[in-house]
Amino acid sequence: MPLNLDLRQGAEDMGEKNTPRKGTPRVTREEVLKAFRGHFGEAPEFLVRTPGGVNLIGDHTDYNDGFVFPMTINRAVWMGVRGRKDGTVRVFYIDGDGGGRELSFDARKAPEKGRDAWFEYIRGCASALRQESESRGRTLSLTGFDAVLLSDIPQGIGLASSAALEVSALLAFDELGQLGFSKTEIAVLAQRADNRWIGTRRSVMDPAVCALGQAGKALLLDCSTLDAHFFDFFENGAAVVLSTDTPPSLGEAAYHERRKEYEAACEIFGLPSLRDATLEMLDAHQKDMPEVLFRRVRHVLAENMRTRAAAIAMEYNESHLFGTLMSESHFSIQYEFEASSPELDEICAIARAHPACLGARAMGGGFGGGAVALLYAAAAREFAASVSGQYREKTGKDIYTCICTPSDGAHVERL
């Protein structure tokens, strides 16, 4: 089913909150099967597994139609699914404490917005599918289903937990209705669900890596064309995610201010986005913009260059160069884009001081949340323990760490 790939639609928000399960226990295939049988009394027809993702480099380039370099992680949203004939979508969500809650809506009708945080992403996916169908002059009758939902993706630190949930829900609808969407189209629909239903201005990056990711590989994604190029992750390398125990939502207003600044810069350049802007163009227009806007734009243009350079570094297994680019990215986020925080700067400094660390940077939207470090895999556990201990001593905060391995992107397993 062809899809109109318009990536510039939506309202505003940051979007990485209120998704299932903040706890760290791993979810297994067997746990999902057992939970489905226990709640619904029979086996599911299929399982959907969608991993979260971490962006190694390329921040605030995505909504400027630039380049990002994410990879999937070995944490995921799981759904066990069985079709229904009455059009009801009934989902039993099991949280990290072992509790559960069931919610439902009628997929044969236009969904109405509710206040159930995690369930709104599923309603939003149904709405996005309906709108896509109506734009093509027909009404899509979505197939209902029973599902259990579990996730072991940590929330609030930029690991694409809500995008993974949306991709999982869309794959469930697609599988049951044989709708024929490609993984790229699924990613765009997830973005639309976020923009139009949840009310964010999220780019396509998060759902794209969740849907398209490959085991053992990182993904250079062109956010303008959605061209995706995969690179083998570093031999003997590891990516470690470090929370700061500070929520990124503290910086929502500043985040939206940055987006408005880029819109102003595009007007000065006479361009629809910063995709085609150059440093020479920026220098030529320096007198036409405030100094702070000049620095904001310089971050995006330099970050695009760093991201493409990082792809070359990974292609040739130059992990030291990649790590250096990551650290440079953080300093640009800190001083040019001004989207860091004292906690993010502290944890990145602690990480970089460790002898096994090759580079570290803030990730996600910034203004709190988490950081990601590149290091030698053999030292990953000791590194995580050391950084956690030093950060606790300096801030009094206990943090979450996650040693990340690129896993396969979203897929459906028929049983």
N, C-alpha and C positions, 0 to 999 in steps of 0.2 A: 504494500500500500504506500504510494508516494506521499511525501510529507513536505509541507512548506517550511523550510528551515529559516524562519524569522527569529533571530535570537535577541531582539531588542524590545521585548514586551514585558510589562509587569509593573507592580507597585514597589514599595520599599520595605526592607527589613534586612537582618543579617542571616537568618535562616538556619542556624545550626543548633537549635534548641528544641526542647520538648519532644525528643525522639526516644524510642524505647531503651530502657536498660542502661544505666550508667555503670553498673557493677562489672567486675572484671572476670568472673568465671567463664570459661570457654563453653560454647554451645556445640554439641555434637549432633551428627545426623541421627544417631540412635535416640538422643534426647528429644528431638523434634518428633520422631515417629511415635515414641512412647507418649508424649504429651498429646498428640492428636488422638491416638486411640483412647487415652484416658478421658479426654473431654468429650469427644464425639462418638465414641463407641465403635469405631471402625478405622480402617487404614486410609491414609490420604491417597489420592491418585498420583500426585507428584510432589516433589520438593523444589523450592526455589531458594537458591543461595546467592546472595549478592554481597560482595566484600565492601568494606569501607575503603577510603583512600587517603593518602597523604601527599601533599604537593611539596616536592623536594626543592624546587626553585621556580620563581615566576609568580610573584604576588602583585595583585592589583593591575596586572596586565590582561587578565581574562576579560573583564568587562570593557576593556579598551581594544578588543578584537586582536589581542596579541598572542604570545606563546606562553604555555605553562608546561611543567615537566613533572606530573604526578606519577604515583604508582599505587596499585592496590595494596592492601594490608591483609594479614592473616587473621582478621576479625570480620564478622559478617552478620547481616540480617538473614534469618532463616524463616521460611514459611512452608508449612505443610498444607496442602490444598486439595480439596475435593469439590467437584462441581455440584451445583444444585439446579433444579428445574424451575424453581419459583422466582428466580431473579434476586433473591436476598443475598447480600454480602454480609456474612457473619464472621467476625474475627475475634479470636480469644488471644489476648496479649498476656504473656507471662513475663513479669518484671524480674529484675535482678535479685529480689528477695524471695522469689518463689511464689509470690502472690499472682493473681490473675484477674482480668476483667474482660467481659465480652461486650462488644458493641456491634451494631448492624445498621444497614440501610438498604433500600430497594434500588438495585442497579437499573431497573427498567424505567425509573423516573429520574428527572433532573435532581441531583443531590442538593440538599440544603446545608448551609454551613452550620457547624456546631461548635462546641467549646472543648471537645475532647482532643487534647493536643496531638497525640500520636495518630489518632484515627482520622484527623483532618487531612493528613497526607494521602491516605487511601481514598477518601472522598474526592480530594483534589485530582487524583489520577483518573477517577471515573469521569469527572467533569472535563478534564483535558481530552479524554478519548471522545466524549460526546461532542465537544466543540469542534474537534478535528473532523469528525464525521459530518456534522452539520455544515461545515465550511465547504464540504464536497457535495452538498445537496442531497444528503440522505440522513436518515436517523439510525444510529447504531444501537442495537439492542444488546447490552452487555450481559454476559452470562454470570449468574450469581455463583457464590461458592462459600464453603465453610473453610476456615483456615485457623491454624495456630501461628502465632508470631513470637519469635524469640530473637534477641540480638545480644551480641557481646562486644559491640563497638562502643568504646567510651565516648561520652557526649561532651560537647562544649569546648573541645580543644582542636576542632578543625579536621576531623576524620570522616566527614561526609556521611554521618549516620542517617540523616534524614533523606539524603539523596539515595542511599542504599535501600531505604524503605520504599521510596517511590518507585525505583526501578523494579524492586521485587513485586510490588502490587501491579505494575503495568505488565510485567511478564506473566503474572497469573491471569490477568484479563486476556492477554494476547494468546496464551496457550489454550485456554478454555474456549475462546471464540474463534481460534484459528484466524486471527486478524492479519498476520503476515508482516508485522513491523520488523524492521532491522534493528540491530542493537543501537546504531546511531540514532535512528528515529525514536527509539525508546528513550534515549538520553534527552533528546529535544522535548519530548512530551513530558518528561519528569521536570525539566526546567520550566515548562509552561505551567505545570501544576503548581510549582513553587511560586512562580511569579503571579499568576492570576488568582489562585485560590488561597495560598498561605499569605501572600502579600509581600514577597521579597523582590529583590533585584539580583538574585543569584545568577551567575553565569552558567554556561553549560559544562564547565570543567568537572564539577563533582559527579553529576550523573554519568558523564562520559567515561571517566576512569572506572567508576563502579561497573558500568555495562561492558566496556571494551577491554578492560585489563587482561593481562596475560601473566601466567606464572613465571617468576624469575625475570620479569622485564619491567622497565619503566617506560612511560609513554610521553613523547613529545607531541603535544596537541596544539594545533593552530585553531584558536578560538573563533577565527573569522570563517574559515572554510571547513572546519572539523576534520581536516586531514590529520591522520594519526600515524606516527612512526614509532616503532618499538625498538628498544635497546636493551641488550642483556645487562642486568644489574651487575655491579662490580664483583669480581671474584674476591672472595674473602672479605667482602664489605657488608655492613649492616646499617640500617636506618633505625634510630631509636627516637621515639616520640616522648617528650617530657612535658607534662602539664605544669602549670604554675599555681594552680589552685586559685586562680582569679578568673572570673567569667568574662568572655569577650563582649558580652552585652553591655558592659560598662562604657564601651566606646561607640555605640550605635550612632549617636548624633554626629560624632567626628567622622565616622565612616561615610555617612550620607553627605556630609560636607565635602569630603574628598571627591565623591562622585560628581557633585555639582561643580567643583573646581575643574574637573576634567571636561565637563560639558562646556564650561566657559572657554577653556583652552582650545577646544575643537572649533568654537565660533571664531576665535582669533585666527586660527590656521585655515579656516574655510574647509574643514574636513569633517566627514561624518563620525570619525573616531580617530584615536591616536595611532591607529595601525600603520598609516602611511606617513606619519610625521618622522622627521629626522632631527638629529642633534644640530645640524646646520640650519634647519628651519627654525629650531628653537632659539638659536643664537641670533638669527635675523629678527626675531620677534621679541627679543628680551625686553626692549624698551616699551613694548605694548602691553606688558603684564606685570602685576606685582611680583616682588621677589619671591614670595612664598609660592605663588603659582608656578614660577619658573622652576623652583626646586621640585615641586610635585611632578611636573611633566618630565623633568630630567630623570627622576626615579623610574618612571615607566619606560622611557626610551632606553635607558641603560639596562634596566631589568630584562627587557626583551633581548638585548644583546647578550647579557649574561646567560640567559636561558638557552639560547641557541649555542653559545659556547659550551655550556654544560653538556649538551647533547653530544657534541664532538668529543668532549672529555670522556664521557661514558662509552662512546663507540670505541675509543682507543684504550679503555681501561685505565685512564688517568685519574685515579680517585683523589690524589692530592690536589690537582687542579680543580676538580669538581668541588671539593671541600672549601677551597679558597673562594670560589665563586659563591658558595652558600654564605660564607661569613661576610663577603662583600655585600651580598644581598641584604643581610641583616643590618649592616651599618647604613645602607641606603634607606631601609625601612625606618631605622631609628632617627636619622638626621635629615634626610630629604623628604620622605613621606610622612614622618612624625606619627607613626602608627604603632610604635612599640609601647612598652610600659617598664617601670623600674624592675618588676618581677621578671619580665621577658629578657631584659638586658642582663640581669643577674644570672639567670639560669644559663643563658648562652655563654656568658663569660666563664662560668664554672665549667661548662661542657668543653669549651675550647681549651681550657687549661689542662685538661686530662691528656696524658701522652698518647692515648689511642684515638683521640678525636681528630678528624680531618677538617671539620667545619660544622657550624651550627647557626641556625637562623630561626626567627619567629615564623610561624606558619598560620594559615587561615587568614581571617580578616585583620588580625592584629589586635591592639588595644587590650591585651590579656590573652587568655586561652593557653596555647601551648607552643612548643618549639620542637624542631627536628634536628638531629645531629647525625652526621655520617662518620663512621668509625670502623676500625677493624673488628670483624665479627667475633673473633676469638675472645675479645675483651668486653663484649657487649654487656654481659651480666654484671661484671665487676664495675664497669662504667656506670651502669644504671644505679647500682647501689651507692657508688661513690658520689655521684651528682646529687642523688636524693638526700644523702646524709649531709652534704655540705649546704645544700639549699635549705634544709630544715634548720641547720645551725644558724644560718644568716637571716632567715625570714620567720621561722617558727611554723612553717607550713609543711604538711605532709603531701607529697605529690604522687601522681600516677606516672609510671613509665611503661612503655610498650616497645618491645623489640619487634620490628616489622619485617615481614618477608612477603614479597610480591606473590599474590595468589591469582588463580584464574578469575576472570570477571564473571558477571552474572550468568547463571545458567539454570536450566530446568532439568531435573532428573525424573523421568517417568518411572513409576514403580510397577 
